[in-house]
């Protein structure tokens, strides 16, 4: 898999201008799925998940101008994870009632357990990379045949046998390897172009 870009300082600076809709749209495209997965993985009640994500976005919007960029590559994602954890716990505390206290306590425990610096960095890095891969894959999928992309996805992402997938799709294994290599190269270029655009 290609190397994935970090959140670029230029994008963070553009976010501080609350009127830069393009920057916020880019940021939203990458991070909303990350935040949503974090909320879901914490075991928050389904009825609260989207409300919590929305409150996290509001907290980010209100707090971004106070964020100071640091040289540490994961500092921004650590900051985001801390805001997310605190916002989720505050939201759940406000909404608590006797029937939900246990689920709130469980969610808070999971959020606390997952909010050490090392775990936050690892989780956000993994989620960010997953989201960038999905973004790049959608762009590449729109430019190749469905069968070609399906062969790539099944053998690279799902881990299916090249020989089996090639046979099912009426390709030779060699042709599948070649098309897979081309898609990998295109994915890498997509990720690099996003990185350059953010710089």
C-alpha positions in Angstrom: 0.0 0.0 0.0 1.2 3.5 -0.7 2.4 5.9 2.0 -0.5 8.1 3.1 -0.4 11.8 3.7 -0.5 13.4 7.1 -2.9 16.3 7.8 -1.1 19.2 6.1 -0.4 22.4 8.0 -1.7 24.4 5.1 -5.1 22.7 5.4 -5.2 23.4 9.1 -4.4 27.0 8.5 -7.2 27.2 6.0 -9.6 25.6 8.5 -8.9 28.5 10.9 -10.6 30.7 8.4 -14.1 29.6 9.1 -15.3 30.9 5.7 -13.1 28.5 3.7 -15.8 26.1 2.6 -13.4 24.1 0.4 -11.1 23.4 3.3 -13.9 22.4 5.5 -15.4 20.1 2.8 -12.0 18.4 2.4 -11.6 18.0 6.1 -15.1 16.7 6.4 -14.6 14.2 3.6 -11.6 12.7 5.4 -12.5 12.9 9.1 -16.3 12.5 9.4 -16.1 8.7 8.7 -13.2 8.5 11.2 -15.2 10.3 13.9 -18.2 8.2 13.2 -16.3 5.0 13.5 -14.7 6.2 16.7 -18.2 6.9 18.2 -19.6 3.6 17.0 -16.6 1.6 18.3 -17.1 3.2 21.7 -20.4 1.5 22.0 -22.5 4.6 22.3 -26.2 4.1 22.0 -27.3 4.0 18.3 -29.9 6.7 19.0 -27.1 9.1 20.1 -24.3 8.4 17.6 -25.1 11.0 15.0 -25.9 13.6 17.6 -22.5 13.0 19.2 -20.7 13.2 15.9 -22.5 16.5 15.2 -21.5 17.9 18.6 -17.9 16.9 17.9 -17.9 18.8 14.6 -19.2 21.9 16.5 -16.5 21.5 19.1 -13.8 21.2 16.3 -15.2 24.3 14.5 -15.2 26.3 17.7 -11.8 25.1 18.8 -9.7 25.0 15.6 -8.5 28.6 15.9 -7.0 27.8 19.3 -5.1 24.7 17.9 -1.4 25.4 17.6 0.4 23.3 15.0 3.3 21.3 16.5 6.1 19.4 14.8 4.9 16.0 16.0 3.2 14.3 13.1 0.2 13.0 15.1 -0.4 16.1 17.2 -3.4 17.2 15.3 -5.1 13.8 15.3 -4.4 13.5 19.0 -6.0 16.9 19.5 -9.0 15.7 17.5 -9.3 12.5 19.4 -9.2 14.3 22.8 -11.9 16.7 21.7 -14.0 13.8 20.4 -13.7 11.9 23.6 -14.5 14.8 25.9 -17.4 15.9 23.7 -18.9 12.4 23.7 -18.6 12.0 27.4 -20.1 15.5 28.0 -23.0 14.8 25.7 -23.7 11.5 27.3 -23.5 13.0 30.8 -26.1 15.6 29.9 -28.4 13.1 28.3 -28.2 10.5 31.1 -31.3 8.9 32.6 -31.6 5.9 34.8 -32.1 3.4 31.9 -29.0 4.7 30.1 -26.5 5.2 32.9 -24.9 1.8 32.4 -24.5 2.2 28.6 -23.0 5.7 29.2 -20.6 4.4 31.9 -19.6 1.6 29.5 -19.0 4.1 26.6 -17.0 6.4 28.9 -14.9 3.5 30.1 -14.2 2.5 26.5 -13.4 6.1 25.5 -11.1 6.5 28.5 -9.3 3.2 27.8 -8.8 4.3 24.1 -7.6 7.8 24.9 -4.0 7.2 25.9 -1.7 9.2 23.6 -0.2 6.1 22.0 -3.6 4.4 21.4 -5.1 7.7 20.1 -2.2 8.1 17.7 -2.4 4.5 16.5 -6.2 4.6 16.1 -6.3 8.0 14.3 -3.5 7.0 12.0 -5.2 3.7 11.1 -8.6 5.4 10.5 -7.1 8.2 8.5 -5.2 5.8 6.3 -8.3 3.8 5.8 -10.3 6.8 4.8 -7.7 8.1 2.4 -7.5 4.7 0.8 -11.3 4.6 0.3 -11.2 8.1 -1.1 -8.5 7.2 -3.6 -10.1 3.9 -4.4 -13.4 5.6 -5.3 -11.6 7.9 -7.7 -9.6 5.1 -9.3 -12.7 2.8 -9.6 -14.4 5.4 -11.7 -11.6 5.3 -14.3 -11.3 1.5 -14.8 -13.7 -1.2 -15.7 -15.8 -2.7 -12.9 -14.3 -6.2 -13.5 -10.7 -4.8 -13.3 -11.4 -2.9 -10.1 -13.3 -5.9 -8.7 -10.3 -8.2 -9.4 -8.0 -5.7 -7.7 -10.2 -5.3 -4.6 -10.8 -9.0 -4.1 -7.2 -10.0 -4.4 -5.5 -7.0 -2.6 -8.1 -5.9 0.0 -10.1 -9.0 0.6 -7.1 -11.3 0.2 -8.7 -13.8 -2.2 -6.6 -16.1 -4.4 -5.4 -14.5 -7.7 -5.9 -17.7 -9.5 -9.4 -18.2 -8.3 -10.5 -14.6 -9.0 -8.8 -14.6 -12.4 -10.6 -17.8 -13.3 -14.0 -16.5 -12.1 -13.6 -13.3 -14.1 -12.2 -15.0 -17.3 -8.7 -13.5 -17.0 -5.3 -15.0 -16.8 -3.4 -14.7 -13.5 -0.7 -12.7 -15.3 -3.3 -10.2 -16.7 -4.7 -9.8 -13.2 -1.2 -9.2 -11.7 -0.6 -6.5 -14.4 -3.9 -4.7 -13.9 -3.5 -4.9 -10.2 0.0 -3.3 -10.4 -1.4 -0.5 -12.6 -4.2 0.2 -10.1 -1.7 0.2 -7.2 0.4 2.8 -9.1 -2.7 4.9 -9.8 -3.8 4.7 -6.2 -0.3 5.9 -5.1 -0.5 8.8 -7.6 -4.0 9.8 -6.2 -2.7 9.8 -2.7 0.4 11.8 -3.6 -1.7 14.3 -5.6 -3.9 14.9 -2.5 -0.8 15.3 -0.5 0.6 17.9 -3.0 -2.7 19.7 -3.1 -2.8 20.1 0.7 0.8 21.4 0.6 
